Amino acid sequence: MSLAESIPKKLQTNIDNIIDNVSPNPWLTDAEKISYTDKIKVLLKQKDAVVIAHYYVDDELQALAEETGGYVSDSLDMANFGAQHEAKTLVVCGVRFMGETAKILSPEKTVLMPTLDAECSLDLGCPIDEFSRFCDEHPDREVVVYANTSVEVKARADWIVTSSNAIQIIENLMSQGKKIIWGPDRHLGQYIKNKTGADMILWQGHCVVHDEFKLHELEQLMEKHPDAEVLVHPESPEAVIAKADFVGSTKQIIAAGKASPADTLIIATDHGLFYKMSQVVPEKRLIPAPTGGKSASCKSCAHCPWMAMNTLGNLYETLRDMNNTIEVDEQIRQQALKPLNRMIDFSFQQGILTAGDA
């Protein structure tokens, strides 16, 4: 068994244990939500702060970001928005690597998160020491890592990508005759490999949410809704991707849903995306792709347990006390900034990012 296979398998048991021990958020009444929201709005002005939220956090946080001049998007847009916004404090509602990415791009700003315990299974499943050894075993290959990684792993990379731009970046490297080390998501890596034909060695990490989508149950759902279109995130298993009418990032799924002539959409990604999807296509029926059923052993049930750790309550406390600050070693930040800027520059050149995204 190769290092790329053995390390993630050992780590998966630890990740499963971490998920089992994630505490559910306290349920808030509507009155409590209104109270927290009002207090947060006051603090945002006092602290010269802006809320940047990922599509996968709970609805009330996405709504708060929209109402206060913040931003809701995927990880690439989040980082770009934070770097260009004039606020001195960025409050990143998401998981740790998103806060780190904001700090890499905006070292002069204070970057806060509602909780520093919000992790990512892809990040946890790709520790820097093991991944660096894996890279050292293949010195002739370009190291390309998904944005869902620690700042240390980013610093080890030649390129950073997101699901929005990964195929274009890999195709660009192929045109230069490059062979690739890919980490950490094996499903996204395999999807890119199938699409491009690139020579890629894959680290065997996976997202605990997307890995749970089930082919058998999806096929049954498709039989019940034969006119539905299936929209799938490429972190999903290969067999699920094969059933898709469209495969793409969160932002791309929203655009595809809007463009689709279908009245019903089956969506295989985190259920947090349904907040924005419902705004964009209010006339359409949105059905989550199945994670449960006869072949399932559901850990997340299509909602990231770490994304769910972001709440109005801990966001308020973070702003009030100005704690849960993201700090990044300056030398590592400088190293990680190179591939991150390379990705952003490429994305602007290719029109994947535009000035209107910021």
C-alpha positions as a printed NumPy array, in Angstrom:
array([[  0.   ,   0.   ,   0.   ],
       [  1.391,   3.413,  -0.973],
       [  1.877,   6.299,   1.43 ],
       [ -0.913,   8.183,  -0.358],
       [ -3.317,   5.353,   0.506],
       [ -2.137,   4.269,   3.958],
       [ -2.003,   7.627,   5.765],
       [ -5.539,   8.811,   4.881],
       [ -6.991,   5.421,   5.84 ],
       [ -5.352,   5.631,   9.259],
       [ -6.505,   9.214,   9.691],
       [-10.11 ,   8.439,   8.726],
       [-10.74 ,   6.656,  12.018],
       [ -9.597,   9.77 ,  13.878],
       [-11.788,  11.989,  11.687],
       [-14.818,   9.784,  12.341],
       [-14.162,  10.042,  16.076],
       [-13.911,  13.834,  15.837],
       [-17.242,  13.996,  14.009],
       [-18.868,  11.78 ,  16.637],
       [-17.763,  14.241,  19.303],
       [-18.91 ,  17.434,  17.567],
       [-21.577,  18.934,  19.801],
       [-24.843,  20.018,  18.18 ],
       [-25.583,  23.725,  18.284],
       [-28.126,  24.975,  20.81 ],
       [-31.488,  25.608,  19.208],
       [-32.419,  29.293,  19.042],
       [-35.916,  30.704,  19.101],
       [-36.895,  33.247,  16.452],
       [-36.731,  35.957,  19.111],
       [-33.187,  34.928,  20.053],
       [-32.125,  34.96 ,  16.407],
       [-33.495,  38.483,  15.973],
       [-31.783,  39.632,  19.161],
       [-28.395,  38.217,  18.134],
       [-28.719,  39.618,  14.621],
       [-29.489,  43.113,  15.897],
       [-26.547,  43.065,  18.302],
       [-24.182,  41.734,  15.637],
       [-25.168,  44.498,  13.223],
       [-24.216,  47.096,  15.825],
       [-20.883,  45.403,  16.525],
       [-20.009,  45.14 ,  12.834],
       [-20.165,  48.925,  12.565],
       [-18.305,  49.487,  15.822],
       [-15.506,  47.072,  14.92 ],
       [-15.241,  48.049,  11.23 ],
       [-15.953,  44.429,  10.352],
       [-17.588,  42.505,   7.513],
       [-19.076,  39.002,   7.492],
       [-17.899,  36.608,   4.777],
       [-19.904,  33.381,   4.757],
       [-19.652,  30.146,   2.823],
       [-22.66 ,  28.664,   1.06 ],
       [-22.59 ,  25.72 ,   3.491],
       [-23.123,  27.598,   6.772],
       [-26.63 ,  27.846,   8.182],
       [-29.226,  30.086,   6.573],
       [-29.301,  32.807,   9.23 ],
       [-25.552,  33.467,   8.831],
       [-25.841,  33.723,   5.053],
       [-28.784,  36.096,   5.479],
       [-26.811,  38.201,   7.968],
       [-23.892,  38.529,   5.553],
       [-26.233,  39.644,   2.782],
       [-28.058,  42.152,   4.984],
       [-24.885,  43.823,   6.261],
       [-22.899,  44.317,   3.057],
       [-20.909,  41.139,   3.48 ],
       [-20.573,  38.254,   1.072],
       [-21.788,  34.688,   0.559],
       [-19.921,  32.522,  -1.915],
       [-17.436,  29.695,  -2.39 ],
       [-13.924,  29.641,  -0.97 ],
       [-12.211,  31.337,  -3.929],
       [-14.621,  34.276,  -4.004],
       [-14.584,  34.558,  -0.205],
       [-10.823,  35.02 ,  -0.12 ],
       [-10.859,  37.476,  -3.   ],
       [-13.686,  39.54 ,  -1.493],
       [-11.938,  39.8  ,   1.863],
       [ -8.689,  40.965,   0.272],
       [-10.441,  43.739,  -1.649],
       [-12.92 ,  44.901,   1.01 ],
       [-12.044,  48.024,   2.971],
       [-13.049,  46.624,   6.378],
       [-10.243,  46.221,   8.894],
       [-11.774,  43.059,  10.365],
       [-12.931,  40.024,   8.391],
       [-15.321,  37.621,  10.104],
       [-15.121,  34.352,   8.184],
       [-18.062,  31.988,   8.698],
       [-16.88 ,  28.65 ,   7.441],
       [-14.071,  26.271,   8.34 ],
       [-10.524,  26.935,   9.467],
       [ -8.753,  26.782,   6.111],
       [-11.047,  29.571,   4.855],
       [ -9.978,  31.82 ,   7.717],
       [ -6.337,  30.971,   7.04 ],
       [ -6.743,  31.777,   3.349],
       [ -8.248,  35.149,   4.237],
       [ -5.268,  35.856,   6.5  ],
       [ -2.785,  34.799,   3.805],
       [ -4.254,  37.378,   1.442],
       [ -4.939,  40.054,   4.087],
       [ -2.141,  39.893,   6.695],
       [ -2.765,  43.496,   7.764],
       [ -6.376,  42.742,   8.706],
       [ -7.809,  41.045,  11.762],
       [ -9.414,  37.751,  10.735],
       [-11.925,  36.251,  13.139],
       [-14.017,  33.094,  13.039],
       [-17.087,  32.271,  15.138],
       [-15.225,  29.155,  16.295],
       [-11.711,  27.866,  15.738],
       [-12.937,  24.287,  16.173],
       [-14.582,  24.232,  12.74 ],
       [-12.325,  21.894,  10.799],
       [-12.503,  20.182,   7.387],
       [-12.053,  16.46 ,   6.829],
       [ -9.904,  17.151,   3.756],
       [ -7.606,  19.384,   5.8  ],
       [ -7.468,  16.906,   8.69 ],
       [ -6.807,  14.053,   6.274],
       [ -3.766,  15.731,   4.724],
       [ -1.239,  16.512,   7.501],
       [  1.785,  18.428,   6.308],
       [  4.471,  15.95 ,   7.432],
       [  2.962,  12.956,   5.648],
       [  1.952,  14.908,   2.574],
       [  5.398,  16.492,   2.299],
       [  7.02 ,  13.028,   2.451],
       [  4.641,  11.904,  -0.281],
       [  5.674,  14.863,  -2.433],
       [  9.344,  14.167,  -1.791],
       [  8.861,  10.668,  -3.203],
       [  7.897,  12.213,  -6.557],
       [ 10.209,  15.207,  -7.065],
       [  9.558,  15.307, -10.816],
       [  5.886,  16.229, -10.333],
       [  4.099,  19.559,  -9.92 ],
       [  2.32 ,  19.713,  -6.547],
       [ -1.295,  20.84 ,  -6.925],
       [ -3.455,  21.075,  -3.804],
       [ -7.105,  21.812,  -3.284],
       [ -7.929,  24.963,  -1.313],
       [ -9.376,  22.738,   1.443],
       [ -5.975,  22.357,   3.087],
       [ -3.912,  23.925,   5.845],
       [ -1.673,  26.92 ,   5.272],
       [  1.333,  24.59 ,   5.707],
       [  0.149,  22.291,   2.891],
       [ -0.533,  25.318,   0.699],
       [  3.014,  26.501,   1.355],
       [  4.299,  23.121,   0.106],
       [  2.35 ,  23.412,  -3.158],
       [  3.238,  24.77 ,  -6.57 ],
       [ -0.428,  25.474,  -7.319],
       [ -3.599,  25.856,  -5.281],
       [ -6.947,  25.208,  -6.965],
       [-10.639,  25.206,  -6.163],
       [-13.375,  23.151,  -7.787],
       [-14.169,  26.25 ,  -9.884],
       [-10.804,  26.368, -11.623],
       [ -9.114,  22.987, -11.118],
       [ -9.743,  21.597, -14.608],
       [ -8.452,  24.725, -16.342],
       [ -5.323,  24.833, -14.185],
       [ -4.569,  21.138, -14.719],
       [ -5.077,  21.567, -18.478],
       [ -2.652,  24.503, -18.389],
       [ -0.046,  22.372, -16.612],
       [ -0.616,  19.518, -19.071],
       [  0.109,  21.89 , -21.959],
       [  3.519,  22.456, -20.346],
       [  4.172,  18.71 , -20.123],
       [  3.799,  18.622, -16.341],
       [  2.986,  15.506, -14.31 ],
       [  0.89 ,  16.113, -11.205],
       [  0.735,  15.244,  -7.526],
       [ -2.838,  15.951,  -6.451],
       [ -4.161,  16.342,  -2.936],
       [ -6.207,  15.812,  -0.967],
       [ -9.678,  14.942,  -2.373],
       [ -9.553,  11.656,  -4.261],
       [-12.979,  12.064,  -5.888],
       [-12.258,  15.521,  -7.279],
       [ -8.81 ,  14.321,  -8.351],
       [-10.257,  11.321, -10.163],
       [-12.89 ,  13.495, -11.83 ],
       [-10.193,  15.871, -13.123],
       [ -8.035,  12.953, -14.234],
       [-10.969,  11.457, -16.167],
       [-11.843,  14.796, -17.77 ],
       [ -8.332,  15.827, -18.781],
       [ -6.31 ,  12.627, -19.114],
       [ -3.61 ,  14.205, -16.952],
       [ -0.841,  12.106, -15.401],
       [ -1.904,  12.492, -11.749],
       [ -0.995,  10.673,  -8.548],
       [ -3.817,  11.127,  -6.044],
       [ -3.715,  11.565,  -2.278],
       [ -6.635,   9.547,  -0.913],
       [ -8.557,  12.09 ,   1.167],
       [-12.272,  12.762,   0.928],
       [-15.007,  15.117,   2.129],
       [-17.227,  13.524,   4.757],
       [-20.3  ,  15.171,   3.231],
       [-19.876,  14.403,  -0.458],
       [-18.443,  10.938,   0.106],
       [-21.821,   9.872,   1.515],
       [-23.923,  10.346,  -1.608],
       [-25.237,   6.932,  -2.647],
       [-25.627,   5.612,  -6.185],
       [-28.374,   3.055,  -5.506],
       [-30.622,   5.532,  -3.723],
       [-29.864,   8.234,  -6.294],
       [-30.995,   5.93 ,  -9.086],
       [-34.213,   5.219,  -7.208],
       [-34.809,   8.948,  -6.738],
       [-34.183,   9.588, -10.416],
       [-36.804,   6.964, -11.297],
       [-39.344,   8.822,  -9.159],
       [-38.452,  12.121, -10.84 ],
       [-37.557,  11.233, -14.448],
       [-37.707,  14.855, -15.614],
       [-35.372,  16.164, -12.905],
       [-31.846,  17.295, -13.647],
       [-29.072,  16.043, -11.375],
       [-26.45 ,  18.599, -10.278],
       [-23.393,  17.131,  -8.546],
       [-20.336,  18.543,  -6.811],
       [-17.113,  16.853,  -8.031],
       [-16.103,  15.863,  -4.489],
       [-18.776,  13.165,  -4.819],
       [-18.001,   9.507,  -5.652],
       [-17.272,   8.684,  -9.282],
       [-20.419,   6.556,  -9.693],
       [-22.605,   9.447,  -8.499],
       [-20.827,  11.901, -10.791],
       [-21.525,   9.557, -13.712],
       [-25.271,  10.094, -13.188],
       [-25.044,  13.886, -13.258],
       [-26.459,  16.231, -15.848],
       [-24.044,  18.842, -14.518],
       [-20.867,  18.631, -12.422],
       [-19.346,  21.727, -10.856],
       [-18.468,  23.861,  -7.858],
       [-21.071,  25.365,  -5.544],
       [-21.157,  28.606,  -7.512],
       [-21.328,  26.708, -10.792],
       [-24.179,  24.52 ,  -9.493],
       [-26.191,  27.649,  -8.687],
       [-25.614,  29.004, -12.201],
       [-26.507,  25.641, -13.754],
       [-29.703,  25.454, -11.715],
       [-30.709,  28.889, -12.923],
       [-29.991,  27.989, -16.544],
       [-31.686,  24.59 , -16.395],
       [-35.086,  24.205, -18.108],
       [-36.026,  21.517, -15.583],
       [-38.668,  22.25 , -12.947],
       [-37.052,  19.831, -10.485],
       [-33.383,  19.693,  -9.485],
       [-31.684,  16.889,  -7.557],
       [-28.618,  18.376,  -5.905],
       [-25.622,  16.457,  -4.561],
       [-23.78 ,  18.856,  -2.311],
       [-24.07 ,  20.235,   1.221],
       [-27.645,  21.16 ,   2.104],
       [-26.474,  24.662,   3.081],
       [-26.459,  25.542,  -0.617],
       [-30.245,  25.282,  -0.713],
       [-30.571,  28.722,   0.922],
       [-28.972,  30.446,  -2.05 ],
       [-30.497,  28.051,  -4.582],
       [-33.955,  28.854,  -3.26 ],
       [-33.291,  32.556,  -3.825],
       [-32.049,  32.033,  -7.365],
       [-34.704,  29.52 ,  -8.508],
       [-37.683,  30.005,  -6.164],
       [-40.019,  28.469,  -8.72 ],
       [-38.162,  25.145,  -8.868],
       [-38.387,  22.088,  -6.655],
       [-35.042,  21.315,  -4.994],
       [-34.4  ,  17.757,  -3.814],
       [-31.275,  16.75 ,  -1.882],
       [-29.433,  13.765,  -3.306],
       [-29.669,  10.804,  -0.897],
       [-27.056,  10.032,   1.718],
       [-29.386,   7.68 ,   3.612],
       [-30.978,   4.404,   2.655],
       [-30.078,   0.751,   2.395],
       [-26.457,   1.305,   1.349],
       [-25.734,   4.247,   3.657],
       [-23.779,   4.782,   6.858],
       [-24.474,   8.478,   7.275],
       [-22.124,  10.641,   9.33 ],
       [-23.024,  14.1  ,   8.06 ],
       [-26.335,  13.562,   6.209],
       [-25.383,  16.202,   3.632],
       [-24.518,  18.971,   6.072],
       [-20.959,  19.488,   7.257],
       [-20.832,  19.152,  11.057],
       [-18.057,  21.733,  11.24 ],
       [-19.85 ,  24.289,   9.064],
       [-22.817,  23.844,  11.402],
       [-20.633,  24.921,  14.341],
       [-20.867,  28.528,  13.089],
       [-23.813,  30.174,  14.859],
       [-25.26 ,  33.604,  15.526],
       [-24.398,  33.083,  19.187],
       [-20.681,  32.409,  18.776],
       [-20.424,  35.004,  15.999],
       [-21.78 ,  37.604,  18.416],
       [-19.388,  36.512,  21.181],
       [-16.423,  36.583,  18.787],
       [-17.176,  40.133,  17.679],
       [-17.927,  41.305,  21.221],
       [-14.659,  39.95 ,  22.618],
       [-12.58 ,  40.126,  19.398],
       [-11.343,  36.588,  19.972],
       [-11.02 ,  33.435,  17.84 ],
       [ -8.376,  35.245,  15.825],
       [ -6.652,  33.502,  12.928],
       [ -2.877,  33.822,  13.086],
       [ -0.46 ,  32.551,  10.435],
       [  3.331,  32.317,  10.669],
       [  4.712,  35.01 ,   8.379],
       [  7.304,  32.848,   6.655],
       [  4.747,  30.141,   5.911],
       [  2.249,  32.802,   4.826],
       [  4.717,  34.172,   2.292],
       [  5.33 ,  30.68 ,   0.919],
       [  1.6  ,  29.935,   0.682],
       [  0.902,  33.312,  -0.905],
       [  2.871,  32.419,  -4.049],
       [  0.673,  29.523,  -5.264],
       [ -2.444,  31.288,  -4.01 ],
       [ -1.684,  34.431,  -6.022],
       [ -0.775,  32.221,  -8.974],
       [ -4.261,  30.677,  -8.795],
       [ -6.041,  34.027,  -8.45 ],
       [ -4.086,  35.611, -11.311],
       [ -4.832,  32.633, -13.542],
       [ -8.529,  32.767, -12.593],
       [ -8.783,  36.428, -13.533],
       [ -6.966,  35.814, -16.825],
       [ -9.35 ,  32.976, -17.686],
       [-12.462,  34.874, -16.613],
       [-13.186,  32.427, -13.783],
       [-12.95 ,  35.394, -11.437],
       [-14.082,  38.847, -12.503],
       [-13.938,  42.252, -10.833],
       [-17.645,  41.896, -10.118],
       [-16.993,  38.89 ,  -7.89 ],
       [-15.238,  41.021,  -5.317]])
